[in-house]
Amino acid sequence: MVQAVHRAIHVLRELATATPRLGVTELADRIGVAKPTAHALLRTLEAEGLVVQDRESGKYQLGPGLVTLGNAYLDSHELRTRAATWADRLAAQADAAVWTGILTDSHVLVVHHAFRPGGAMQVLETGASLPWNACALGKAIAAFLPAERRTALLTGELPRVTGSSLDDPAKLQAQLERVRETGYAVDENELTLGDGGIAAPVFDRTGEVVGGLGLVGPIERLLAENARQEHAISVREVARSLSRDLGAPRNAGLRACN
């Protein structure tokens, strides 16, 4: 790896987790470099619009250039492009919001968010990063990963976002086995209290899982006994249609069960 690039990325990641800003000395300590080196990295990133300096405090935060890069990534992502129509259709059918996500390390990145139909106030979640173990999307994707990758996720960090989030590898493993049997995953109060999710995996032309698509919303509407199964079938069928749109073969997903 190129050390300077690695350090610059480290700076951006530290700023992404900082609240709300960091100074040169703080960043130098966090990334393990001398203060002049940290200052040079920040000045370079600032010149490219990737970080900005607060005039009053002299501290740094992420810059608008990252938004441009992030939007360019989303706009060119095939799953997001293909999912838009299917997600809108599912949102209208289920009267609920629909998220499409991909797995990045141990988190799910929401690449598309179709709003629940109607005029209610809603927050756009595109770009949100969610612990895989605390959301239906993450479990739907993880269940169909190759065994080695699943094991890595189960033995890695399992954050508890709410009191209902699962951080027991054995219980999560049992859930993933169930997901492979049914074709969909569920979360209840695990990501946000009062909310739940139902998601299914999406496969590409190679037959590998590339993401997930699912409904999110209040538990009383989404996971009520008289609606849960109907929603699950809808999610699974739309995810299959999206997979076919991506060229997935009929036996997509079977490889992960071995």
Secondary structure as UniProt FT lines:
FT   HELIX           3..17
FT   HELIX           24..31
FT   HELIX           35..47
FT   TURN            48..49
FT   STRAND          51..53
FT   TURN            55..57
FT   STRAND          60..62
FT   HELIX           65..75
FT   HELIX           78..94
FT   STRAND          97..104
FT   TURN            105..106
FT   STRAND          107..114
FT   TURN            126..127
FT   STRAND          129..131
FT   HELIX           132..134
FT   HELIX           136..142
FT   TURN            143..144
FT   HELIX           147..155
FT   TURN            163..164
FT   HELIX           169..182
FT   STRAND          185..188
FT   TURN            193..194
FT   STRAND          195..203
FT   TURN            205..206
FT   STRAND          209..218
FT   HELIX           219..222
FT   HELIX           225..245
FT   TURN            246..247
FT   TURN            250..253
FT   HELIX           254..257
//
